[in-house]
Amino acid sequence: MADIISGTEMRAAILDELRQEVEAIREKHGTVPGLVTILVGENPASISYVTLKVKTALSLGFHEIQDNQPADVSEEALLALIDKYNRDPSIHGILVQLPLPKHIDENKVIYAIDPDKDVDGFHPVNLGRMVIGGDAVRFLPCTPAGIQEMLVRSGVEMAGAEVVVVGRSNIVGKPISVMLGQKGPGANATVTMVHTRTKDLAEHCRRADILIVAAGVPGLVKPDWIKPGATVIDVGVNRVGFNEKTGKPILSGDVDFAEASKVAGKITPVPGGVGPMTIAMLMKNTVRSAWYHLGR
Ligand SMILES: Nc1nc2c(c(=O)[nH]1)N[C@@H](CN(C=O)c1ccc(C(=O)N[C@@H](CCC(=O)O)C(=O)O)cc1)CN2
């Protein structure tokens, strides 16, 4: 049976490390990292992610502003709000929860965030810095950064490994493909990015020493798509039903976890895998941003 890579346990360790940094910032500068989370509308998944982010930020002692806007807020009003936080010196990180309602141009909103406060790492300036790599990097997108951190902390050898990434989103597939193919520690892999329209998708997956699945299709990857002993990172957090007893959604990954565990060497669960790491990395980026703004 595969070893389970627990994002929940790793998140706890990372948050402990960050708590010490928050203390160091407080002692040195008499202030704390400031994060604003902007939520538009009432998408249940977004509400639950933002609630987790706010709770985590407060548990670390951040200055946290939760700015909720109605679903029909105008694009203009949202851009004005971002401008306000861009100019607020107590705020080091601005997060706009995605997806946004259809009448708002997501790219316009992302571009409006000051790249030096873009703790999501979605602004083209930060994506460009990520592609350049090395010292140019400022904020890595949170889910890919969480995946890389999980691999490093689990002792998975990436240098020379065959990595197959299923999915080509701007949030996960594209950035993680670049990051793991970079020169440097926790990288140097040979990366293939595929998607649900790739011919012989299963065949590509079978070559992977590290298989990263971010397609948003529940149960897409079957056990016979996995090379025996491979590391499988399941990024899918799909809501496939609702548990009336617990009052919580039923979550399923993009990988058939029970069967895949019999073939893989290491595997991440859903829930409790990549998701918690996404939030830990957001906190890490916000602490990093505070250091930058305070002139470390
Ligand atoms: N502005 C952003 N929007 C979105 C991002 C993002 O990084 N920035 N990523 C996703 C959603 N996401 C973060 O916002 C996210 C997804 C999942 C989790 C998580 O902890 N999942 C838990 C289960 C939680 C549940 O009950 O639903 C788990 O996997 O264990 C955190 C954050 C899209 N939007």
The ligand as an SDF file (V2000), in Angstrom:
LIG
                    3D

 34 36  0  0  0  0  0  0  0  0999 V2000
   -7.8310   33.4030   -5.4430 N   0  0  0  0  0  0  0  0  0  0  0  0
   -7.7950   32.0700   -5.5430 C   0  0  0  0  0  0  0  0  0  0  0  0
   -8.8800   31.4140   -5.9350 N   0  0  0  0  0  0  0  0  0  0  0  0
   -8.8150   30.0470   -6.0360 C   0  0  0  0  0  0  0  0  0  0  0  0
   -7.6300   29.3410   -5.7010 C   0  0  0  0  0  0  0  0  0  0  0  0
   -6.5070   30.0890   -5.2940 C   0  0  0  0  0  0  0  0  0  0  0  0
   -5.3990   29.5410   -5.0220 O   0  0  0  0  0  0  0  0  0  0  0  0
   -6.6310   31.4470   -5.2160 N   0  0  0  0  0  0  0  0  0  0  0  0
   -7.6190   27.9590   -5.7110 N   0  0  0  0  0  0  0  0  0  0  0  0
   -8.8620   27.2270   -5.7680 C   0  0  0  0  0  0  0  0  0  0  0  0
   -9.5660   27.0000   -4.4650 C   0  0  0  0  0  0  0  0  0  0  0  0
   -8.7540   27.0330   -3.2330 N   0  0  0  0  0  0  0  0  0  0  0  0
   -8.2140   28.1950   -2.8300 C   0  0  0  0  0  0  0  0  0  0  0  0
   -8.7740   29.2410   -2.9160 O   0  0  0  0  0  0  0  0  0  0  0  0
   -8.7320   25.9410   -2.3120 C   0  0  0  0  0  0  0  0  0  0  0  0
   -9.2200   24.7040   -2.6420 C   0  0  0  0  0  0  0  0  0  0  0  0
   -9.2620   23.6780   -1.6800 C   0  0  0  0  0  0  0  0  0  0  0  0
   -8.8100   23.9150   -0.3990 C   0  0  0  0  0  0  0  0  0  0  0  0
   -8.8900   22.9000    0.6860 C   0  0  0  0  0  0  0  0  0  0  0  0
   -8.3340   23.0810    1.7430 O   0  0  0  0  0  0  0  0  0  0  0  0
   -9.6240   21.8180    0.4670 N   0  0  0  0  0  0  0  0  0  0  0  0
   -9.8580   20.8520    1.5040 C   0  0  0  0  0  0  0  0  0  0  0  0
  -11.3340   20.5260    1.5090 C   0  0  0  0  0  0  0  0  0  0  0  0
  -12.1420   21.7210    1.8740 C   0  0  0  0  0  0  0  0  0  0  0  0
  -13.6410   21.5210    1.6540 C   0  0  0  0  0  0  0  0  0  0  0  0
  -14.2900   21.0470    2.5740 O   0  0  0  0  0  0  0  0  0  0  0  0
  -14.1420   21.8560    0.5710 O   0  0  0  0  0  0  0  0  0  0  0  0
   -9.0280   19.6200    1.2280 C   0  0  0  0  0  0  0  0  0  0  0  0
   -8.7070   19.3670    0.0500 O   0  0  0  0  0  0  0  0  0  0  0  0
   -8.7170   18.9360    2.1930 O   0  0  0  0  0  0  0  0  0  0  0  0
   -8.3140   25.1410   -0.0830 C   0  0  0  0  0  0  0  0  0  0  0  0
   -8.2730   26.1490   -1.0270 C   0  0  0  0  0  0  0  0  0  0  0  0
   -9.8460   27.9420   -6.6860 C   0  0  0  0  0  0  0  0  0  0  0  0
   -9.9130   29.3410   -6.4110 N   0  0  0  0  0  0  0  0  0  0  0  0
  1  2  1  0
  2  3  2  0
  2  8  1  0
  3  4  1  0
  4  5  2  0
  4 34  1  0
  5  6  1  0
  5  9  1  0
  6  7  2  0
  6  8  1  0
  9 10  1  0
 10 11  1  0
 10 33  1  0
 11 12  1  0
 12 13  1  0
 12 15  1  0
 13 14  2  0
 15 16  1  0
 15 32  2  0
 16 17  2  0
 17 18  1  0
 18 19  1  0
 18 31  2  0
 19 20  2  0
 19 21  1  0
 21 22  1  0
 22 23  1  0
 22 28  1  0
 23 24  1  0
 24 25  1  0
 25 26  2  0
 25 27  1  0
 28 29  2  0
 28 30  1  0
 31 32  1  0
 33 34  1  0
M  END
$$$$
